[in-house]
């Protein structure tokens, strides 16, 4: 697995083996939410051990994290044809909480935590192994 983010055709971040996190910050999310999520991500046993079983977390596997802020995850598509993003936190609230979340991942012992560019139009590339895709919600 590897992942990268480019802005304007220039690669700004990338990782080798690890986790690509698409992170949506909702209205009402707070530091306790970010604390819980960071600990959950750091301890999630999704990497194969020597027997090929999902028994290792990202730290034990020596993996990295690429976290990309993604308000569109909060799209409400229940009505009409145009998604509504009213549940997404406004940028002045979302960005500090996203940065806090990334700091908590680093504090949890993940060796490398890269990020996209908050609010930018980003090209996100992913070579997914498995594929294993998991949604975490509190």
Rosetta silent file (secondary structure, phi, psi, omega in degrees, C-alpha in Angstrom):
SEQUENCE: XXXXXXXXXXXXXXXXXXXXXXXXXXXXXXXXXXXXXXXXXXXXXXXXXXXXXXXXXXXXXXXXXXXXXXXXXXXXXXXXXXXXXXXXXXXXXXXXXXXXXXXXXXXXXXXXXXXXXXXXXXXXXXXXXXXXXXXXXX
SCORE:     score description
SCORE:     0.000 S_00000001
   1 L     0.000  139.300  168.661    0.000    0.000    0.000 S_00000001
   2 E  -150.914  157.876 -177.574    1.149    3.510   -0.650 S_00000001
   3 E  -149.543  152.612  178.165   -0.620    6.850   -0.880 S_00000001
   4 E  -151.416  162.479  176.849    0.187   10.414   -1.840 S_00000001
   5 E  -127.923  133.313  174.621   -1.336   13.866   -2.155 S_00000001
   6 E  -123.628  145.711  174.898   -0.619   16.372   -4.916 S_00000001
   7 E  -128.588  125.609 -179.402   -1.768   19.975   -5.207 S_00000001
   8 L    60.052   32.577  179.742   -1.489   21.744   -8.535 S_00000001
   9 L    82.445   -2.746 -179.900    0.421   18.812  -10.001 S_00000001
  10 E  -107.878  126.500  177.712    3.084   18.896   -7.256 S_00000001
  11 E   -68.349  124.584 -178.963    3.366   16.036   -4.779 S_00000001
  12 E  -108.118  -19.846  177.565    3.176   17.512   -1.280 S_00000001
  13 E  -162.685  161.220  178.594    3.101   14.365    0.856 S_00000001
  14 E  -175.087  159.706  179.149    3.133   10.619    0.663 S_00000001
  15 E  -136.550  161.511  169.388    3.665    7.395    2.552 S_00000001
  16 L   -91.242 -127.500 -178.776    4.728    3.842    1.905 S_00000001
  17 L   -63.963  131.619  178.641    3.142    1.056    3.913 S_00000001
  18 E   161.713 -144.515 -175.765    0.521    2.349    6.311 S_00000001
  19 E  -124.246  133.659  167.499   -2.898    3.947    6.478 S_00000001
  20 E   -98.043  120.748  179.284   -4.601    6.568    4.340 S_00000001
  21 E  -109.291  121.609  170.630   -7.142    8.349    6.530 S_00000001
  22 E   -98.569  115.692 -168.120   -9.900   10.429    4.975 S_00000001
  23 E  -114.766  118.483  174.730  -11.057   12.541    7.913 S_00000001
  24 L  -105.283  127.514  177.862  -14.348   14.405    8.062 S_00000001
  25 L  -101.500  120.943 -177.617  -14.879   16.855   10.929 S_00000001
  26 E   -97.873  156.589  171.526  -18.540   17.311   11.806 S_00000001
  27 L   -55.189  136.182  179.440  -20.266   20.112   13.668 S_00000001
  28 L    91.684  -14.249  175.217  -20.119   19.244   17.340 S_00000001
  29 L   -65.609  147.668 -178.751  -16.906   17.227   17.122 S_00000001
  30 L  -143.202 -178.572 -176.245  -14.473   18.168   19.859 S_00000001
  31 H   -57.924  -35.625  178.452  -11.077   17.209   21.226 S_00000001
  32 H   -61.610  -36.037  176.671  -12.545   14.186   23.016 S_00000001
  33 H   -65.004  -45.980  179.604  -13.737   12.907   19.633 S_00000001
  34 H   -65.116  -39.022  177.559  -10.270   13.400   18.129 S_00000001
  35 H   -59.741  -48.822 -179.359   -8.633   11.732   21.160 S_00000001
  36 H   -60.369  -47.342 -176.551  -10.861    8.679   20.805 S_00000001
  37 H   -65.053  -42.088  179.623  -10.333    8.459   17.052 S_00000001
  38 H   -62.375  -42.995  179.184   -6.541    8.832   17.270 S_00000001
  39 H   -67.130  -38.918  178.377   -6.307    6.067   19.861 S_00000001
  40 H   -62.809  -48.095 -179.796   -8.628    3.862   17.816 S_00000001
  41 H   -61.345  -47.237 -176.679   -6.590    4.381   14.634 S_00000001
  42 H   -62.920  -32.622 -176.112   -3.266    3.811   16.390 S_00000001
  43 H   -99.989   -0.592 -177.027   -4.459    0.567   17.984 S_00000001
  44 L   -68.635  120.861 -175.921   -6.530   -0.866   15.133 S_00000001
  45 L   -88.177   89.275 -177.155   -5.153   -4.301   14.288 S_00000001
  46 L  -124.182    5.230  179.196   -5.384   -4.319   10.501 S_00000001
  47 E  -107.568  144.684 -175.372   -1.873   -5.369    9.461 S_00000001
  48 E   -73.160  140.579  172.232   -0.859   -8.978    8.920 S_00000001
  49 L   -89.426 -169.497 -177.536    1.395  -10.792   11.350 S_00000001
  50 L   -62.834  -22.402  179.142    3.817  -13.585   10.369 S_00000001
  51 L   -94.346    4.096  179.021    0.858  -15.961    9.986 S_00000001
  52 L    81.119   11.198  179.454   -1.012  -13.591    7.680 S_00000001
  53 L   -96.317  147.111  178.860   -3.654  -12.698   10.283 S_00000001
  54 E   -73.331   87.926 -177.167   -4.729   -9.123   11.014 S_00000001
  55 E  -127.136   -5.462 -176.219   -3.038   -8.867   14.407 S_00000001
  56 E  -110.814  142.767  172.655   -0.717   -5.854   14.160 S_00000001
  57 L   -89.623  175.095 -174.988   -1.505   -2.186   14.531 S_00000001
  58 L   -60.396  -33.711  179.054    0.164    0.497   12.423 S_00000001
  59 L   -69.617  -46.318 -178.972    2.862    1.065   15.060 S_00000001
  60 L   -64.712  -31.287 -179.816    3.737   -2.620   15.375 S_00000001
  61 L   -83.421   -4.438 -178.368    3.844   -2.923   11.576 S_00000001
  62 L    69.830   25.622 -176.651    6.184    0.095   11.312 S_00000001
  63 L   -85.462  171.051  179.843    3.621    1.844    9.135 S_00000001
  64 E  -116.184  169.927  177.122    2.956    5.473    8.385 S_00000001
  65 E  -128.630  135.752  168.939   -0.220    7.549    8.213 S_00000001
  66 E  -116.419  112.488 -178.998   -1.399    9.987    5.565 S_00000001
  67 E  -104.745  128.024 -177.882   -4.356   11.979    6.927 S_00000001
  68 E  -124.863  121.033  176.951   -6.436   13.994    4.475 S_00000001
  69 E   -67.098  131.598 -172.102   -9.189   16.347    5.601 S_00000001
  70 L  -144.235   81.770 -177.655  -12.316   15.440    3.638 S_00000001
  71 H   -62.561  -22.406 -177.687  -15.453   17.425    4.487 S_00000001
  72 H   -67.921  -13.797  174.294  -17.329   15.699    1.655 S_00000001
  73 H   -62.664  -20.936 -177.611  -17.543   12.563    3.821 S_00000001
  74 H   -93.566   13.557 -179.375  -20.275   14.419    5.677 S_00000001
  75 L   -60.901  133.701  173.348  -22.448   14.815    2.591 S_00000001
  76 E  -103.354  115.389 -176.391  -26.141   14.313    3.198 S_00000001
  77 L  -115.790   19.166 -177.071  -27.677   12.844    0.043 S_00000001
  78 L   -67.936  -31.170 -178.613  -31.053   11.794    1.441 S_00000001
  79 L  -118.092  144.174  173.101  -32.947   14.532   -0.411 S_00000001
  80 L    64.818 -163.332 -177.100  -32.627   15.768   -3.966 S_00000001
  81 L  -111.232  -11.522 -178.291  -29.669   15.330   -6.277 S_00000001
  82 L  -105.482  126.709  179.070  -27.216   17.824   -4.765 S_00000001
  83 L   -65.513  145.867  175.325  -25.337   16.799   -1.611 S_00000001
  84 E  -106.791  138.028 -179.497  -25.696   19.014    1.436 S_00000001
  85 L  -114.013   26.611 -176.124  -22.693   19.683    3.630 S_00000001
  86 L   -65.084  -21.123  179.526  -24.513   21.412    6.510 S_00000001
  87 L   -83.961  -10.364  178.799  -23.241   18.770    8.971 S_00000001
  88 E   -75.759  140.141  175.767  -19.590   19.553    8.204 S_00000001
  89 L   -67.035  144.335  176.014  -17.803   21.797   10.676 S_00000001
  90 L   -64.458  153.060 -175.206  -16.835   25.183    9.231 S_00000001
  91 H   -52.936  -38.173 -177.937  -13.160   25.452    8.228 S_00000001
  92 H   -68.204  -17.780  173.431  -12.202   27.709   11.164 S_00000001
  93 H   -97.129  -39.044 -174.474  -13.380   24.934   13.538 S_00000001
  94 H   -69.241  -43.257 -175.115  -12.438   21.909   11.453 S_00000001
  95 H   -62.058  -47.667  178.428   -8.821   22.784   10.686 S_00000001
  96 H   -62.759  -34.851  179.418   -7.620   23.173   14.298 S_00000001
  97 H   -71.773  -37.800  175.351   -9.391   19.944   15.280 S_00000001
  98 H   -62.287  -45.804  178.245   -7.907   18.092   12.295 S_00000001
  99 H   -61.563  -41.323  177.550   -4.420   19.369   13.252 S_00000001
 100 H   -59.858  -45.803  178.549   -5.044   18.322   16.870 S_00000001
 101 H   -57.167  -45.513  178.922   -6.051   14.835   15.670 S_00000001
 102 H   -63.088  -39.797  176.116   -2.817   14.520   13.670 S_00000001
 103 H   -62.173  -39.370  179.170   -0.791   15.621   16.707 S_00000001
 104 H   -66.269  -35.057  175.126   -2.533   12.947   18.797 S_00000001
 105 H   -62.254  -42.893  178.627   -1.579   10.303   16.212 S_00000001
 106 H   -63.493  -43.701  178.947    2.055   11.388   16.546 S_00000001
 107 H   -63.651  -27.054  179.627    1.795   11.289   20.349 S_00000001
 108 L   -76.050   -5.247  174.367    0.376    7.755   20.076 S_00000001
 109 L   100.389   12.072  175.909    3.701    6.648   18.612 S_00000001
 110 L   -74.110  127.380 -168.367    3.029    6.478   14.897 S_00000001
 111 L   -66.029  -30.525  179.094    6.446    7.018   13.344 S_00000001
 112 L  -146.231  125.532  176.259    5.331    9.283   10.494 S_00000001
 113 E  -123.964  109.524  178.049    2.110   11.244   10.093 S_00000001
 114 E  -100.363  161.738  178.842    1.794   13.148    6.813 S_00000001
 115 E  -136.283  164.440  169.626   -1.123   15.350    5.796 S_00000001
 116 L   -81.417 -156.746  178.296   -2.761   16.816    2.762 S_00000001
 117 L  -116.770  109.165 -173.321   -3.327   20.566    2.415 S_00000001
 118 L   -54.826  127.661  176.082   -6.397   21.658    4.340 S_00000001
 119 L    80.590   -4.837 -178.542   -9.001   23.261    2.068 S_00000001
 120 L   -86.384  159.037  169.993   -7.015   22.743   -1.127 S_00000001
 121 L   -79.309  109.601 -172.869   -8.146   20.935   -4.249 S_00000001
 122 E  -112.582  144.931  167.464   -6.081   17.776   -3.814 S_00000001
 123 E   -99.960  117.249 -178.623   -5.344   14.783   -6.000 S_00000001
 124 E  -108.505  123.031  178.117   -5.187   11.789   -3.663 S_00000001
 125 E  -110.371  141.019 -179.761   -3.602    8.601   -4.967 S_00000001
 126 E  -142.028  128.761  166.586   -3.929    5.242   -3.249 S_00000001
 127 E  -106.870  103.799 -172.256   -2.611    1.816   -4.038 S_00000001
 128 L   -91.860  130.907  178.361   -4.785   -0.244   -1.714 S_00000001
 129 L   -96.091  121.348  175.855   -3.645   -3.671   -0.581 S_00000001
 130 L   130.967  -76.016   -7.765   -6.454   -6.097   -0.010 S_00000001
 131 L   -80.666  146.093  173.003   -8.484   -4.004   -0.338 S_00000001
 132 L  -119.170  117.579  177.837   -9.230   -3.225    3.264 S_00000001
 133 L  -131.243  124.384 -174.887  -11.398   -0.160    3.790 S_00000001
 134 L  -128.493  135.751  175.536  -12.870    0.558    7.227 S_00000001
 135 L   -99.498  127.321  176.276  -15.201    3.335    8.374 S_00000001
 136 L  -112.776  125.153  176.061  -14.646    4.568   11.936 S_00000001
 137 L  -136.248  146.286  177.639  -17.361    6.632   13.593 S_00000001
 138 L   -99.657    0.000    0.000  -17.890    7.525   17.185 S_00000001
